[in-house]
Amino acid sequence: MDRPPTGRGCRAGFGYRELSGLVNVARNMKDLAARRLRAQRLIGEPFKSPVEAVRRLTAVQSQDYPAAKWALGLRSRRATDAGIDRLFDEGDILRTHVMRPTWHFVLPEDVKWLLDLTAPRIRRGLVARHRQLELDDRTIARASAAFAKALAGGRHLTRPELGQVLRAARISPEGQRLPHLLSIAELEGLIVSGPGADDSSRMPCSRSGCANRELSSDQRRSPS
């Protein structure tokens, strides 16, 4: 590299060595960005399928369901919007609360260990909010039992329907109580988000899980 000119064009104390360092930093950043894009499969060889994408990435943030499908489609060969919906509706890809208090796409075989790893920390972070909502351990246990009973046998229920389940159990679902009780049931492995997540005319559904957090193929296919 030619030495930079001296004089009016150079700031005092900023010479060839400093400029050369900045050039190297820029090159390294460009290389780092390319490595990151390749590791995320946004460039280079895509994953063979959306299922493989979720398997390799482990958990894909999916609070915004359409955007989450797009994230899988960008990384997968020959993925379609309808195809990802079908994988989700049939339970090949699940959507539940792991990692932090928001939905993520995960695979059925990964639910147990992800919840074992992250659910206790998430629940500790919600203690103060649950106190505000008057959700004590007894209320949470009663709500989870009511959800599990209502979703048994492969039933799918929407959020308003699960609110009615709580009312029948004499538990108020008002305000933020219902979404928090549903989140806890997901953190306990009792339920996961069910089919119809991309249908704006319906509230999100839930489908049954099981107490040991391992979803059988029959349970995965059950409606939510």
C-alpha positions in Angstrom: 0.0 0.0 0.0 1.3 3.4 -0.9 1.9 5.8 2.0 -0.8 8.4 2.4 0.1 11.9 1.5 1.3 14.2 4.3 0.4 17.8 4.9 -3.1 19.3 4.7 -4.7 16.0 3.7 -3.7 14.2 6.9 -4.8 15.0 10.4 -2.0 15.5 12.8 -0.9 12.2 14.4 -2.8 10.1 11.9 -0.4 8.4 9.6 0.2 5.3 7.5 0.2 2.9 10.4 -3.2 4.1 11.7 -4.7 4.1 8.2 -3.4 0.6 7.6 -5.0 -0.6 10.8 -8.4 0.8 9.8 -8.2 -0.9 6.5 -7.4 -4.2 8.2 -10.4 -3.7 10.6 -12.7 -3.1 7.6 -11.5 -6.2 5.9 -11.9 -8.3 9.0 -15.5 -6.9 9.5 -16.4 -7.7 6.0 -15.1 -11.2 6.4 -16.9 -11.5 9.8 -20.2 -10.4 8.2 -19.8 -12.9 5.4 -19.1 -15.7 7.9 -22.1 -14.8 9.9 -24.4 -14.7 6.8 -23.0 -18.1 5.8 -23.4 -19.6 9.2 -27.0 -18.4 9.3 -27.5 -19.9 5.8 -28.5 -16.6 4.3 -25.9 -17.1 1.7 -24.3 -20.3 0.4 -25.9 -23.7 0.6 -29.5 -23.6 2.0 -30.9 -26.2 4.4 -32.7 -29.0 2.7 -36.0 -28.2 4.4 -37.6 -26.0 7.0 -37.5 -28.9 9.5 -33.7 -29.2 9.0 -33.4 -25.4 9.4 -35.2 -25.5 12.8 -33.1 -28.6 13.8 -29.8 -26.9 13.0 -30.8 -23.5 14.5 -32.4 -25.2 17.5 -34.9 -22.4 18.2 -36.2 -19.7 15.8 -38.0 -16.7 17.3 -41.6 -16.8 16.1 -43.6 -14.3 18.0 -44.5 -12.8 14.6 -45.6 -16.0 12.8 -45.5 -14.7 9.2 -42.0 -13.2 9.7 -40.8 -16.5 11.3 -42.0 -18.4 8.3 -40.1 -16.0 6.1 -37.0 -16.6 8.2 -37.3 -20.4 7.5 -38.1 -19.9 3.9 -35.0 -17.7 3.3 -32.8 -20.5 4.7 -34.5 -23.6 3.1 -34.5 -25.1 -0.4 -37.9 -25.0 -2.2 -39.8 -23.9 0.9 -43.3 -22.4 0.4 -45.6 -20.5 2.7 -48.3 -23.2 2.5 -45.7 -25.9 3.1 -44.4 -24.4 6.3 -48.0 -23.9 7.5 -48.6 -27.6 6.8 -45.5 -28.6 8.8 -46.7 -26.5 11.7 -50.3 -27.6 11.6 -49.2 -31.3 11.5 -46.8 -30.8 14.4 -43.5 -31.4 12.6 -42.5 -27.9 13.8 -43.8 -26.7 17.1 -44.2 -23.2 18.5 -43.9 -22.7 22.2 -42.3 -20.5 24.9 -38.6 -21.3 25.3 -35.4 -19.3 25.7 -37.3 -16.2 26.9 -41.0 -15.3 27.4 -41.9 -15.4 23.7 -42.7 -18.0 21.1 -40.0 -19.9 19.2 -40.2 -22.6 16.5 -38.7 -25.8 17.9 -38.8 -29.5 16.9 -40.8 -32.0 19.1 -37.6 -33.8 20.1 -36.0 -30.6 21.4 -38.9 -29.4 23.6 -38.0 -31.3 26.7 -34.4 -30.3 27.0 -35.0 -26.7 26.0 -37.7 -26.3 28.6 -35.5 -28.1 31.2 -32.8 -25.6 30.4 -34.7 -22.3 30.1 -38.1 -22.6 31.8 -36.9 -22.2 35.4 -35.1 -18.9 34.5 -38.1 -17.6 32.6 -40.4 -18.3 35.5 -38.2 -16.6 38.0 -38.3 -13.5 35.8 -42.1 -13.5 35.9 -42.6 -13.8 39.7 -43.1 -10.1 40.3 -45.6 -9.8 37.4 -47.5 -12.9 38.6 -47.7 -11.3 42.0 -49.3 -8.2 40.4 -51.8 -10.5 38.6 -52.5 -12.4 41.8 -51.4 -15.7 40.2 -50.1 -17.8 43.1 -48.9 -21.4 42.8 -52.3 -22.8 43.7 -54.1 -20.8 41.0 -51.4 -21.7 38.4 -51.7 -25.4 39.3 -55.5 -25.3 39.0 -55.3 -23.5 35.6 -52.8 -25.9 34.2 -54.9 -28.9 35.3 -58.0 -27.3 33.6 -56.1 -26.7 30.4 -54.7 -30.2 30.3 -58.2 -31.7 30.8 -59.8 -29.5 28.2 -57.2 -30.3 25.6 -57.1 -34.0 26.3 -57.9 -36.4 23.5 -56.5 -34.3 20.7 -58.7 -31.2 21.1 -57.8 -27.8 19.7 -59.0 -24.7 21.6 -58.6 -21.0 20.8 -57.5 -18.5 23.4 -61.1 -17.3 24.0 -62.2 -20.9 24.4 -59.5 -21.5 27.0 -60.6 -18.4 28.8 -64.0 -20.0 29.1 -62.3 -23.1 30.5 -60.8 -21.0 33.2 -64.1 -19.4 34.0 -65.7 -22.8 34.3 -62.9 -23.6 36.8 -63.7 -20.4 38.7 -60.4 -18.8 37.7 -60.6 -15.3 36.3 -58.9 -14.9 32.8 -59.3 -11.2 32.7 -56.6 -8.8 31.5 -53.1 -10.4 31.2 -54.0 -13.4 33.5 -55.0 -15.7 30.6 -51.9 -15.1 28.4 -49.7 -15.6 31.4 -51.4 -18.8 32.5 -51.1 -20.1 29.0 -47.4 -19.2 28.9 -46.9 -21.1 32.2 -48.7 -24.1 30.8 -46.3 -24.0 27.8 -43.3 -23.7 30.1 -44.6 -26.8 32.0 -44.8 -28.7 28.7 -48.5 -29.2 29.0 -49.5 -27.3 25.8 -48.0 -25.8 22.7 -49.3 -23.3 20.1 -51.6 -25.1 17.6 -52.8 -24.8 14.0 -54.2 -21.6 12.6 -51.5 -19.2 13.7 -51.5 -17.5 10.4 -55.3 -17.1 10.2 -56.0 -13.5 11.2 -59.7 -14.3 11.6 -59.0 -16.6 14.5 -57.2 -16.4 17.8 -54.2 -18.6 18.2 -55.0 -22.2 19.2 -53.3 -24.5 21.7 -52.8 -28.2 21.5 -52.0 -30.7 24.2 -48.5 -31.6 25.1 -47.7 -34.0 28.0 -46.4 -33.7 31.5 -42.9 -35.1 30.7 -42.5 -32.6 27.9 -42.1 -35.2 25.2 -44.7 -35.0 22.4 -45.7 -38.2 20.8 -46.5 -38.3 17.1 -50.2 -38.6 17.9 -50.1 -35.7 20.3 -48.2 -33.6 17.8 -51.0 -34.1 15.2 -53.8 -33.3 17.6 -55.6 -30.1 17.0 -55.0 -27.1 19.3 
